[in-house]
Structures are given as structure tokens and as C-alpha cells.
């Protein structure tokens, strides 16, 4: 048996008005989750990433370039 290669994704984390941590994977359409703690969020988002990858297994996932902070 061979193990599938591990893939790396970035999670953008925000805190909503109710205090929950909300995470989104910008490389995958509609891939987001939440948790009461960052640890809970990360467990949840890993599960969601797996489900999203199964649903989009033939789609090309774009390369994540980064985040820029802009002051206006």
C-alpha cells in the first residue's frame, strides 16, 4: 500500500461577532468551517478540506500566492 502524498493548504482565520473562529481555504471553492477555539477550527477544517477534495478531485487547485496587508 502506498500513502497518498500530503498536500499543504493555507487557512485564513477570522473571529466572527459571536466569538467563533471561522476559517476559509482560499484555494478551494466554498471550503470553510468554524470552531469555538482555533484547535477545534483546525480539526473541523481538515475534515472539510478532505470532503472538498473528494468533490473536486478532477479540478486544478490554484497556487496560493499570499496575503498582502493594505492600509487605506
N, C-alpha and C positions, 0 to 999 in steps of 0.2 A: 504494500500500500504506500502511496505517496501522499504527502501532505500538500495541500494547496498553498501556493505562495501567499504570504501575508501581504496585505495592502495597507497603505497608510492614508488616512483621511484627516482633514482638519475640521474642528468643530468650533463654530462661533458661538459664544455663550453670552447670554444677556439675562438680566433678572427682570421678571415681569412685575406688574403692580401688586400682585398677591404675594410676592416674595419667592416665587418658584424660579429655578434656573431653567432657562429654555435654550436648547442647543440646536443648531442647524448645520448641516454639512453642505456647503455651497456647491460642491462638485456633483451632487446627486439631487435631481429634482424631487421636491416635496419630502425631503429627508430631515425630519426634525422630531424632537422629543422634549420632555421636561422631567424635572425631579425636584424634590424638596432640598436636596443637597447636590453639590457638584458630583460627588461619588455616585449618588443614585442616578443622576442625569447620565453619567458616562456608561453605567450599566445599561440603561434604557436605550441610549443612542447606539450602542454596539449592536443591540438586538435589531433596532430599526434599520441600521446600515445593512445587516445581513438580509433582511426582508426586501429592502430596496434593490440590493444587488441581484437577488433572485428574480425579481420582477423585471429588471432592466438588463438581464445578462448579455444581451446582444448589442446594447448601446455602448458607444465610446464615452468614457468618462473624461471630461476635460482636465487638463493640468491645473492645479491650484497654484496661482502665482503669489498671492499675498494680500495683505490688508494695508492700506495707507490711511493715516490719520490726517484730516484736513481741518484747519482752523478757519472759520469764516467770520 
